[in-house]
Amino acid sequence: MTAKLYSLATSHPSQAARVMLELKGIEHQVVDLLPGLHPLLLRARGFGAGTVPALSSDRTRVQGSLRISRFLDEVKAEPPLFPSDPERRRAVEEAEAWGEAELQPLPRRMFRWGTVHHPELRRWLAELSGMPLPGVAATVNAPVAKRFARAVDASDDRVRADLAALPAMLDRVDQWVADGTIGGEEVNAADCQIASSIRVLLAFEEVRPMVELRPSAELAMRLFAAYPDPVPLRLPPDWLPAG
């Protein structure tokens, strides 16, 4: 099987899907779409929704990191992304689902909040995505940034609440590392799902001190070393938890 993975350069679930493809040894091409235009570009390619990651192959089209992990195990059994032992599989599935539903949105909201409030972050994204005239693109895309921020509730209150909740969420991740659900020798779907989000948090310079000494940071850097770093996100200092 050969595949195309449609992505955004900063999309951590897309990074998770990329690493899963690499682990499986499946030949693939990563196609980074232009931010803001990606919903239209995906629908033009026959996908039902405008979100990444989106995987196309000679067999089907699949969107979303949870669906992609299961699809890849169906088309190529080895190496498995889920343990064969039923109890261990349930633990990995629980961690993966939590990573997708609870942890994954935090860096997304922080980043989209930043694109609304800081033109330099929009310019950085335009440069990273290969847009022509990135300074102009940063100005023109301001309304687009606001629309995408509203779509995920990237408001002041929500991002501030996310930062307050982050230490407890990182404690939960550390517990999964300690009990072997993630961070073992055999990389699983939960490793990819959770570590990709941790890697983005490490790329946010003001958030990095909250994360970098934790056990999950080593896993994130091992699996996702190539993530663009640093991301020029600036957060109000009084939003960051003390200590």
CORBEL-V510184 format. One record per residue. RES is the residue in one letter. PSI is psi in whole degrees, -180 to 180 (999 if undefined). D_CENTER is the distance of its C-alpha to the mean C-alpha in Angstrom with 1 decimal. Layout:
res/psi/d_center
RES/PSI/D_CENTER
RES/PSI/D_CENTER
This chain:
res/psi/d_center
M/137/24.5
T/155/22.7
A/157/19.6
K/130/17.7
L/113/14.0
Y/131/13.3
S/173/10.3
L/148/9.7
A/-29/10.1
T/4/7.5
S/114/4.7
H/-36/1.7
P/-31/3.5
S/-38/6.1
Q/-39/6.1
A/-45/6.6
A/-39/9.2
R/-46/10.7
V/-38/11.5
M/-41/12.9
L/-42/15.0
E/-42/16.2
L/-39/17.1
K/-16/19.1
G/30/20.8
I/128/20.4
E/130/21.3
H/162/18.8
Q/131/18.1
V/125/14.9
V/106/15.7
D/120/13.8
L/164/15.1
L/126/16.4
P/140/14.4
G/-38/16.6
L/-8/18.4
H/-33/15.7
P/-43/16.9
L/-42/20.4
L/-37/19.6
L/-43/17.9
R/-32/20.8
A/-23/23.2
R/9/22.0
G/10/22.8
F/149/19.6
G/-23/20.3
A/167/17.4
G/34/15.8
T/151/12.1
V/156/9.7
P/148/9.2
A/126/13.0
L/128/15.2
S/143/18.9
S/-179/21.6
D/-5/25.3
R/-42/24.9
T/-177/22.7
R/135/19.6
V/137/16.7
Q/145/13.7
G/137/10.8
S/-33/9.2
L/-45/12.0
R/-38/14.7
I/-41/13.6
S/-42/14.0
R/-38/17.4
F/-43/18.5
L/-36/18.0
D/-29/20.1
E/-41/22.7
V/-22/23.2
K/109/23.2
A/-32/24.1
E/141/23.9
P/145/22.1
P/147/21.0
L/-9/17.5
F/138/19.4
P/152/22.6
S/-30/25.9
D/125/27.3
P/-41/27.0
E/-43/26.5
R/-36/23.8
R/-42/22.0
R/-39/22.2
A/-42/20.7
V/-42/17.7
E/-40/17.2
E/-45/17.6
A/-41/15.0
E/-46/12.5
A/-42/13.4
W/-42/13.3
G/-38/9.8
E/-42/8.8
A/-34/11.5
E/-49/12.0
L/-43/9.4
Q/-40/6.1
P/-22/8.4
L/-56/9.7
P/-28/7.9
R/-46/7.6
R/-41/11.3
M/-45/12.2
F/-45/11.2
R/-34/12.9
W/-44/15.8
G/-37/16.2
T/-26/16.5
V/-40/19.3
H/-15/21.1
H/106/20.9
P/-30/22.0
E/-30/21.3
L/-39/17.5
R/-39/18.0
R/-44/20.2
W/-45/17.8
L/-41/15.2
A/-42/18.3
E/-44/19.4
L/-35/16.1
S/-1/16.1
G/25/19.8
M/140/21.3
P/150/25.0
L/64/26.5
P/-31/23.3
G/-42/25.5
V/-43/26.8
A/-39/23.5
A/-37/22.2
T/-47/25.3
V/-33/25.4
N/4/21.7
A/-46/22.3
P/-35/23.2
V/-42/20.1
A/-41/17.9
K/-39/19.9
R/-44/19.5
F/-31/15.7
A/-43/15.9
R/-34/18.4
A/-25/16.5
V/14/14.1
D/46/17.0
A/61/15.8
S/168/19.3
D/-50/21.0
D/-42/21.8
R/-43/18.5
V/-39/16.6
R/-40/19.6
A/-37/19.5
D/-44/15.8
L/-37/17.0
A/-34/20.0
A/-16/18.3
L/-45/15.8
P/-42/18.5
A/-36/19.4
M/-40/15.9
L/-35/15.7
D/-40/19.2
R/-42/18.1
V/-44/15.5
D/-37/18.4
Q/-40/20.7
W/-35/18.8
V/-44/18.9
A/-38/22.6
D/2/23.5
G/4/21.9
T/-41/19.4
I/165/16.7
G/8/17.5
G/-176/20.4
E/-37/21.8
E/114/20.6
V/132/16.8
N/-180/15.8
A/-36/13.1
A/-37/12.4
D/-51/12.1
C/-44/9.3
Q/-50/7.5
I/-45/8.4
A/-30/8.7
S/-38/5.2
S/-41/5.1
I/-38/8.6
R/-39/8.4
V/-43/7.1
L/-36/9.9
L/-28/12.2
A/-17/11.9
F/109/13.2
E/-36/16.9
E/-21/18.2
V/-25/15.8
R/-43/15.9
P/-24/19.3
M/-18/18.1
V/-36/15.9
E/-24/17.4
L/3/20.3
R/156/18.7
P/-33/18.7
S/-21/14.9
A/-39/14.7
E/-43/16.7
L/-44/14.5
A/-44/11.4
M/-32/13.6
R/-42/15.3
L/-28/12.5
F/43/10.4
A/-30/13.4
A/2/13.0
Y/140/10.1
P/125/12.1
D/132/13.8
P/158/15.2
V/125/13.6
P/61/16.8
L/130/15.8
R/124/19.0
L/148/19.4
P/129/22.9
P/-35/24.2
D/-4/25.6
W/-21/22.3
L/132/21.2
P/141/22.6
A/148/25.7
G/999/25.9
